[in-house]
């Protein structure tokens, strides 16, 4: 089988991913797809179909849902716990300037949209010498295999489809033929400093648990001309090491909507996507009908045809025949209103499924508490996605922390490292009575200060970005400063007196 062979599950889900991408991309992408989302009317030729398609309005509720969900989650920052050694990664997770917060945003967007992504944990041998994350979308993870080691399922193979600079190749540790192939690629490249020459390549991550000395290996494959046809050739082989020793696992993490490893899952927004496309088809029919029948058309009978009758505010028709009749032809019946009602029903359906921003105008009629309860009930699935993403990101963070730790420290020692996404999607301000009750409980000694501060944080009373620990430290600092101010000056002759 060739190196670009796709996993059967990949093939089964590819159309779903493409549909999700195109719908989220907006009207241009959906209309460019043509008859896949908008069938022709009977007898339409190409020109008529293009006009029919262009008149349609695409209301992108799907993209608004993704943006809305992401905004709800990341109204509070991602927490990285018990990982002081990962502070550089928190500030720049990709070695390209994207923070861990930015990386998590991109990752959760992939989970919400297609329920699948992957993180490859790599180590930069450059001046910084630290681990970093590389994000791969579902469409880029074309193949994978699992094996069994000591009763546990482990990754044996991952094939990643990516774009790379033509000149960017790792030092090859392969056979002579591979080195020659790499040299040929470099020789074929034009030395133009202003042209970025990108090529498609396959990054193959391998680990054979049954080998005599199991080692993690990375192969780079690129297409080259061979006797007039394109063939995949291996151009580089690398064996990543940690503190001089090869890795005994593939540092790749699958991210899904329910944290089920590499298993495929139905895209979470698929129902909204289908409703969005049905709304688009209704819109095309509605605009098409309006184009042909919504404008009133004058008609005349009982008059000999003698050319065209002009229409305008400064024109009057003088008709001598007493049998003549004149009128305006206007649309009647329930055809067009029925299409409009169908569109409204689908908008409501999408709102019920999750696109709450479509119903934004109705929120003013709800009490704050009613809105909070309603939103909390619909946030259950989003909570699951955040929990799954937190778990898989935690796995990647533990690998990163282990990679730069001393050689004798095993991966299991980093089980306290934790990445946590916010799951409090709706701001819940504490009522004045609740605040008063907390203060009284603290003053009476029935509740600790830390518990009070934690409740204030959950109630949205602390400034953005300030944790309960930060607030407790500020309280201690303020108390210490107050005691210093209240301390009476030393009397003459006492220690400390001037």
Secondary structure, DSSP 8 states (H G I E B T S, - for coil): --TT---HHHHHHHHHHHHHHHHHH-HHHHHHTGGGTS---TT--HHHHHHHHHH-----HHHHHHHHHHHHHTTS--EEES-GGGHHHHH-SSSSS--HHHHHHHHHHHHHHHSEEEEEEEE--SSS--EEEEEEEGGGEEEEEEEEETTEEEEEEEEEEEEEETT------S-HHHHHHHHHHHHHS---TT---EEEEEEEEE--TTSTT---EEEEEEEEEETTEEEEEEEEEE--EETTEE-SS--EEEEESS--TT-----TTHHHHHHHHHHHHHHHHHHHHHHHHTS-EEEEESS---S----STT-------TT-EEEEE---SSHHHHHHHHHHHHHHHHHHHT-GGGGGGGGGGS-HHHHHHHHHHHTHHHHHHHHHHHHHHHHHHHHHHHHTS-TT--GGGGTT-EEE-----S-----HHHHHHHHHHHHTTSS-HHHHHHHHHHTT-S-TT--HHHHHHHHHHHHHHHHHHHS----TTSTT--
